[in-house]
Amino acid sequence: MCCFFAALVFFGPRLGFLIYWLIAPVRVNAAFATFNLPWLVGLAGLIFAPWTALMYVLIFPLNGFDWVWLGFGIMADVASYI
């Protein structure tokens, strides 16, 4: 059971972000369009910081209280790597 939860924490946000990217690629590309290679930034987010990338795409564009949600994504990434 512990291995199941570990796999869910590791693959859950990555799978969710990948499915969201396949369903709404325009929204994901719009979120990362300010970078030189938006697909590379999205892929790096998928690999290294999936919670942050998923949260960034869901709340894009960032306004006011949205930074708190992005902070939760960063904390979730840090917690999943510890």
C-alpha positions in Angstrom: 0.0 0.0 0.0 2.9 2.3 0.8 4.3 1.8 -2.7 0.9 2.7 -4.2 0.9 6.0 -2.4 4.5 6.7 -3.4 3.7 6.0 -7.0 0.6 8.2 -6.8 2.5 11.1 -5.4 5.2 10.7 -8.0 3.1 10.0 -11.1 -0.2 11.8 -10.2 0.7 15.4 -11.0 2.8 14.4 -14.1 -0.1 12.3 -15.5 -2.6 15.1 -14.7 -0.4 17.7 -16.4 0.2 15.5 -19.4 -3.5 14.8 -19.9 -4.3 18.5 -19.5 -1.7 19.3 -22.1 -3.2 16.8 -24.5 -6.8 18.1 -23.9 -6.0 21.9 -24.0 -2.6 22.4 -25.7 -3.5 26.0 -26.6 -3.9 27.0 -23.0 -0.6 25.3 -22.0 1.2 27.0 -24.9 -0.3 30.3 -24.0 0.8 30.0 -20.4 4.4 29.3 -21.4 4.4 31.5 -24.5 6.6 34.2 -22.8 9.6 31.9 -22.8 11.8 31.2 -25.8 10.9 27.5 -26.2 7.5 27.1 -24.6 7.3 23.3 -25.2 10.7 22.9 -23.5 9.6 24.8 -20.5 6.4 22.8 -20.3 8.4 19.6 -20.6 10.9 20.7 -17.9 7.9 21.5 -15.7 6.4 18.1 -16.3 9.7 16.4 -15.4 11.1 18.5 -12.5 8.2 20.5 -11.0 4.9 19.0 -12.0 2.8 20.5 -9.2 4.1 24.0 -10.0 3.7 23.6 -13.7 0.1 22.3 -13.3 -0.8 25.1 -11.0 0.8 27.7 -13.2 -1.2 26.5 -16.2 -4.5 26.2 -14.3 -4.4 29.8 -12.9 -2.7 31.6 -15.8 -2.6 34.6 -16.0 -1.3 35.3 -12.5 -3.3 38.1 -10.7 -3.3 38.9 -7.0 -4.2 35.9 -4.9 -3.1 33.5 -7.7 0.5 33.7 -6.4 -0.7 31.9 -3.2 -1.9 29.0 -5.3 1.4 28.9 -7.2 3.2 28.9 -3.8 1.1 25.8 -2.8 2.3 24.2 -6.0 5.9 24.9 -5.1 5.4 23.6 -1.6 3.8 20.4 -3.0 6.8 19.9 -5.3 9.3 20.4 -2.4 7.3 18.1 -0.2 7.1 15.4 -2.9 10.9 15.4 -3.3 11.7 15.2 0.4 
